[in-house]
C-alpha cells in the first residue's frame, strides 16, 4: 500500500529528530503533521492508523 510506504519514508527521514530540517519546524513539518493527523484522529481502524501507532 502506497500510504504505508509513505509513512515509512517519513519515519526513516525523521529518525530521532523532531523536525525534518533540524531544531526548528518548517513548512514541510506542518504538511507532514496534516497528513499524519488525518490518519491518527480518524475514528475508524485502518491499516494506515495501525502503521502510525507502530
Secondary structure, DSSP 8 states (H G I E B T S, - for coil): -HHHHHHHHHHHHHTT-SBTTBSS--HHHHHHHHHHHHHHT-SS--HHHHHHT-
